[in-house]
Amino acid sequence: MLQVRRDADPEVIEKAYKALSLKYHPDRLPPDRRAQSSEHMRRLNEAYAVLRDPVKRARYDRTLSPEGGQGAWELFWDEGLVGLWRRRTHAR
């Protein structure tokens, strides 16, 4: 999502986030592209929140390796995203 290497330093991650935020921020785009860019910004913010926190990043890195953890489900559950997903899908 942030278009950085897996072993990127925090400074590189922050630079990538800032550059992509400027590119996709809804206030910087025409009205017809704002809904799409809002979703893109939401995903950027989630990715940045995980990668800037050393504990969350380590957990995420474990989900990428075949021998580590329970996979992506572990991150999904630990971050409380299951409840968000349920609310979002049932609200429709």
C-alpha positions as CSV (number, residue, x, y, z in Angstrom):
1,M,0.0,0.0,0.0
2,L,2.8,2.4,0.9
3,Q,5.0,1.1,-1.9
4,V,8.0,0.5,0.3
5,R,10.3,-2.5,0.7
6,R,9.6,-4.9,3.5
7,D,12.7,-3.9,5.4
8,A,12.2,-0.1,4.9
9,D,13.3,2.2,7.7
10,P,10.8,4.3,9.6
11,E,12.0,7.4,7.8
12,V,11.4,5.9,4.4
13,I,7.9,4.7,5.5
14,E,7.0,8.2,6.7
15,K,8.2,9.9,3.5
16,A,6.2,7.4,1.4
17,Y,3.1,8.0,3.5
18,K,3.4,11.8,3.3
19,A,3.9,11.7,-0.5
20,L,1.0,9.3,-1.1
21,S,-1.2,11.3,1.3
22,L,-0.6,14.5,-0.7
23,K,-1.3,12.6,-3.9
24,Y,-4.6,10.9,-2.8
25,H,-6.0,13.4,-0.3
26,P,-9.7,14.0,-1.1
27,D,-9.4,17.7,-0.7
28,R,-6.8,17.9,-3.4
29,L,-8.9,16.0,-6.0
30,P,-12.0,16.9,-8.1
31,P,-15.4,16.0,-6.5
32,D,-16.0,13.1,-8.8
33,R,-12.8,11.3,-7.4
34,R,-13.3,12.1,-3.7
35,A,-15.1,8.9,-2.7
36,Q,-12.5,6.7,-4.3
37,S,-9.6,8.7,-2.8
38,S,-11.3,8.7,0.6
39,E,-11.2,4.9,0.6
40,H,-7.6,5.0,-0.6
41,M,-6.6,7.3,2.2
42,R,-8.3,5.1,4.7
43,R,-6.2,2.2,3.6
44,L,-3.0,4.3,3.5
45,N,-3.7,5.4,7.1
46,E,-4.3,1.8,8.3
47,A,-1.0,0.7,6.6
48,Y,0.9,3.6,8.1
49,A,-0.5,2.9,11.6
50,V,0.7,-0.7,11.4
51,L,4.1,0.0,9.9
52,R,5.1,2.9,12.2
53,D,4.4,1.0,15.4
54,P,7.2,-1.5,16.1
55,V,4.9,-4.1,17.8
56,K,2.2,-4.0,15.1
57,R,4.9,-4.1,12.4
58,A,6.5,-7.1,14.0
59,R,3.1,-8.9,14.2
60,Y,2.4,-7.9,10.6
61,D,5.8,-9.2,9.4
62,R,5.1,-12.6,11.1
63,T,1.9,-12.8,9.1
64,L,3.9,-12.6,5.9
65,S,6.3,-15.5,6.7
66,P,5.0,-19.0,6.2
67,E,6.3,-20.2,9.6
68,G,5.1,-17.2,11.7
69,G,1.9,-16.9,13.7
70,Q,-1.6,-17.7,12.5
71,G,-1.3,-15.5,9.5
72,A,-3.3,-12.4,8.5
73,W,-6.3,-13.5,10.5
74,E,-4.3,-12.9,13.7
75,L,-3.6,-9.3,12.8
76,F,-7.2,-8.8,11.6
77,W,-8.5,-10.1,15.0
78,D,-5.9,-8.4,17.2
79,E,-6.5,-5.0,15.7
80,G,-10.3,-5.2,16.4
81,L,-11.1,-5.0,12.7
82,V,-13.5,-7.9,12.9
83,G,-16.0,-5.7,14.7
84,L,-15.5,-2.9,12.3
85,W,-16.0,-5.3,9.4
86,R,-19.2,-6.7,11.0
87,R,-20.6,-3.2,11.6
88,R,-19.7,-2.1,8.1
89,T,-21.2,-5.1,6.3
90,H,-24.4,-5.2,8.4
91,A,-25.0,-1.4,8.0
92,R,-25.4,-1.9,4.2
